Amino acid sequence: MKIYSVEEIPKNKIIEFFKLHWGSTKMVISSGVYDCSTLDGFAVLNEEGQIIGLITYVIKDDECEIISLDSTEEGKGIGTALVKEVENLATKKKCQLLKLITSNDNLLALKFYQKRGFILSKIIHNAVEEARKIKPDIPLTGNDGIPIRDEIELIKVLSE
């Protein structure tokens, strides 16, 4: 599996990917409002050159935050490889912490990240209600009919 930096991929492909999977390139979470198409990241492409996995991140001081992670082909190690790539980069850049935020309904993400060494750090109550003020198209109900209300921060302490 070859991993590409997002700079190696045409910008329009990245924008199309986010529009298809997130409705837009805008991500609103308690740590900020991001245009994911402008963030640093990595991607995996299939044989036809289509994006099948994409991760974006930001580095602030000694923390690296994963902003988005998508894999369109589950169970093939794409998401794991992308997280590992960001973790390796964060370690090289002397980051002490790798973190991310997901919503309370995203049980698959909670399971995925915990299996990869992340721990639950905090719950930001009603954070999604605040995010809807900026991005009103965030659905009220998410996976398995769970109301989307809170954000959950997960962290992984990095060692050199």
C-alpha positions in Angstrom: 0.0 0.0 0.0 1.5 3.3 -1.1 0.8 6.4 1.0 0.9 9.8 -0.7 1.2 13.2 0.8 -1.9 15.3 -0.1 0.4 17.7 -1.9 0.9 14.9 -4.5 -2.8 14.6 -5.3 -4.8 17.1 -7.4 -6.7 19.5 -5.1 -10.0 18.9 -7.0 -9.8 15.2 -6.1 -9.5 16.0 -2.5 -12.3 18.5 -2.6 -14.6 16.0 -4.4 -13.7 13.3 -1.8 -14.7 15.6 1.1 -17.9 16.7 -0.6 -18.9 13.1 -1.2 -18.1 11.8 2.3 -18.7 14.9 4.5 -21.0 17.1 2.4 -18.4 19.8 2.3 -14.7 20.4 3.0 -15.6 22.3 6.2 -15.1 20.6 9.5 -16.4 22.2 12.6 -15.2 20.8 15.9 -14.5 22.3 19.3 -10.8 22.8 18.5 -11.7 24.9 15.5 -13.2 25.4 12.1 -11.1 23.7 9.3 -11.2 23.6 5.5 -10.0 20.0 5.3 -9.0 20.5 1.6 -6.2 22.9 2.8 -4.8 20.8 5.6 -1.7 18.6 5.6 -2.4 14.9 5.3 -1.9 11.6 3.6 -3.9 9.5 1.2 -4.1 6.0 -0.3 -5.3 5.6 -3.9 -6.6 2.5 -5.7 -5.4 1.2 -9.0 -7.7 3.7 -10.9 -6.2 6.6 -9.0 -9.2 7.2 -6.8 -8.8 8.2 -3.1 -9.8 5.2 -0.9 -8.3 6.6 2.3 -7.5 10.1 3.5 -6.3 11.6 6.8 -5.8 15.3 7.6 -4.1 16.8 10.6 -2.8 20.0 12.2 0.2 20.5 14.5 0.0 23.2 17.2 3.0 23.5 19.5 3.8 20.0 20.7 0.4 18.4 19.8 -0.8 16.8 16.6 -4.5 16.7 16.1 -6.1 14.4 13.5 -8.9 16.4 12.0 -10.4 13.8 9.6 -9.9 10.1 8.7 -11.8 8.2 6.1 -11.4 4.8 4.5 -13.8 3.7 1.9 -12.6 0.1 2.0 -12.9 -1.2 5.6 -10.8 -4.0 7.0 -7.8 -3.6 4.7 -5.6 -1.7 7.0 -5.9 1.6 5.2 -7.0 3.6 8.2 -4.4 2.0 10.4 -1.7 2.8 7.9 -2.8 6.4 7.7 -2.9 6.9 11.4 0.6 5.3 11.8 1.9 7.7 9.1 0.6 10.7 11.0 1.9 9.3 14.3 5.4 8.8 12.8 5.4 12.3 11.4 4.2 13.7 14.8 7.0 11.9 16.6 9.6 13.2 14.1 8.3 16.7 14.7 8.7 16.2 18.5 5.0 16.2 19.3 4.2 14.9 22.7 0.6 14.1 22.0 -1.6 12.8 19.2 -5.2 13.6 19.6 -8.6 13.7 17.8 -12.2 14.5 18.4 -15.1 12.4 17.3 -18.8 12.6 18.0 -20.6 10.5 20.6 -22.5 8.4 18.0 -19.3 7.3 16.2 -18.9 4.0 18.0 -16.7 2.6 15.1 -14.2 5.4 15.5 -14.2 5.0 19.3 -13.4 1.3 18.9 -10.9 1.8 16.1 -8.8 4.4 17.9 -8.8 2.6 21.3 -7.5 -0.5 19.6 -4.6 1.6 18.4 -3.6 2.9 21.7 -5.7 6.0 22.1 -7.5 6.7 25.4 -10.6 8.7 26.2 -9.5 12.1 27.4 -12.6 14.2 27.8 -16.2 14.7 26.8 -17.2 18.1 25.5 -20.9 18.2 26.3 -23.3 19.7 23.7 -20.3 20.6 21.5 -22.2 19.5 18.4 -25.0 21.9 19.1 -22.4 24.7 19.1 -20.9 23.3 15.8 -24.4 23.4 14.2 -24.5 27.2 14.7 -21.6 27.4 12.2 -22.5 24.3 10.0 -26.2 23.8 10.3 -26.2 20.7 8.0 -24.7 18.5 10.7 -27.4 15.8 11.2 -29.3 15.6 14.5 -29.1 11.8 14.5 -26.1 9.7 13.6 -25.0 6.1 13.5 -27.4 3.5 14.9 -30.0 6.3 15.5 -27.9 7.9 18.3 -28.6 11.6 18.8 -25.4 13.5 17.9 -24.7 15.9 20.8 -21.3 15.6 22.4 -17.7 15.3 21.3 -15.2 12.9 22.7 -11.5 13.7 22.7 -9.1 10.8 22.4 -5.4 11.1 23.0 -2.2 9.0 22.6 1.0 10.1 24.4 3.9 9.8 22.0 7.4 8.7 23.0 10.6 9.3 21.1 
